[in-house]
Amino acid sequence: MTSSELENLGRVGKLKREVATQAEFAGLVRSARARLKDAHDPSLALESRFDLAYNASHALASAALRWHGFRSDSRYMVFQALPHTVGLGPEVWRVLDKCHGPRNMSEYEGYAEIDRRLLEDLMTAAERLETAVCALGPIRHPQPNEVRSQGPS
């Protein structure tokens, strides 16, 4: 069952209601796991490892949102929704939110200061997120009487 907080975010336009498929969910998790595994490779540059861990986290957070039948066009919104999608508290989503700025600097301006501590915190958050997302289990499609309209009534 979707939390009322996610429904409220949908009503104000922060999230979009969209039914996900199990294949989409599994693909996001599979992609995240591959990236997270590579992020542990100490032979890679710190910036590369950060990018891999951040994108793994984003894929996992997106999978959690998709599991609940929502999508977001905003990268940070998938992190802010974590308390409502997988029950993770601020000790996780704040780390991910903090990493959003350096990610944008790197992506759009070609520069970001990534220190080892931030990478370690990001990887810890990503691992906790992976555990929480995998605990959701397969997508359970709503019964016909549970499907809600996407538009105004």
N, C-alpha and C positions, 0 to 999 in steps of 0.2 A: 504494500500500500504506500502511496506517495504521501510524503509529509505535507502538511498545510503550508509550510514555509516555501517549499518548491512550487506549490500551486500559486502562492502569492507572488513569487518571482515571475511566474508565467503570466499572471494577470497584468503585472506592470511592465511587461515586455523585456525583462532581463533574461528570461528563458523562453524557449519555444517548445511546445508540446509536439512530440514526434515519436511514434512507436519504433523501437529498435528491433533488429533481428539478433538472434543468437550468434550468427556468423559475424556480424559487425562487432558485437561485444567481444567475442573470442579473438577477433583480429586485432582489436585495440590492446587487449591483454597480451597477446603473443608479441606484438610489436614492442610494447613497453618492456616486457621481460628480456627481449633481445638487447634493447638499448641499455637497460639497467645492468645486464651482465657485462656488456662492453664498457660501461662507465667504471667498472671495477678494475679495468686494465691499467696498471700503473705505468705502462710504457707509453700511454697516450698523454698528450698535453693536458694540463689542468683545464684549460678552456674547452677542449673537446669532451672531456669527461663530464664537465658541468653541463654542456649542451645535451649530451646523451641522457644524463640523469634528469634534467629539466624536462626534456621531451618525453621521457618515460613517465614522469609524474603527470604530465599533461594528458598523455594517452590514458593512463589509469583513472585520473579524475574524470575525463570525458567518458570512459567506459562506465563509471559509477553513475554519472548523470544519465547516460543512455539507458542503463539498466532500469532507471526509474521513469523512462519515457520522455526525457527532455534533452534538449540540445541548446548550446549557447554559442553565439558568435564572438563572445568575449573570452579571451584566454584566461584572464584572472577570475572570471565568474565561476569557472569549473572548480577552482581551488576554494573560493569562498563558500561554495555550496557543500563542501565535504562534511560539515557537521550534520547536514540533512540527508546526504546520500549514503555515507558509510559510518557516520557517528564519530568521526575523528575531530578532536578538539583543536584549540588554537596552537598547541605545541607543534602540530603538523601543518595546518594551513597557513599559519603565519610565516613559517620557514619558506613554504612554497610561494607565498605572496611576496616575501622579501627577495626571492630569487627572480621574480618577474622583471624588476628594474634592470639588473645586470644582464638578463637575457635580452631585453629590448636594446640596451646599449650595444651589446655584441652584434645582434641581428641587424640593427638599423644604422649604427654608427661605426661598427667595426672595432669597438674597443669596450672592454669591461674589465674591471679588476676583480678577478676571482681568486680568493685565497683558499687554502686547503681546508680551513675550518668551515667555510660556507659550503664547500663541496661535500664535506663529511656530513654536515647537518642536512643538506639536500638529499644525500643518499640514504640517510637514516629515515627521513620523512618518506622518501619514495618506497622504501622497503616496508614501512608500516602501512602505507597506502596499498601496496600490492597485496599484502595479507588481508586487509579489509575488503578490497574489491573481490578477491578470489573467494572470500567467505560469503559473498552475495549469492553464489550459485548461479544456475542457469536463469535466463530471463523467463519470467512467468508472464505470458501474455494475458491481459485482462479478459474476463468473460464479457460477452456482448453487453450486458447491462452495466458493466463497470467502465466502458469506454466513454470518455468525456469529449464533448464538442471542443474544437479548436477555436471557434469563433464565438462572438457574443450570442446570447440566447435571444 
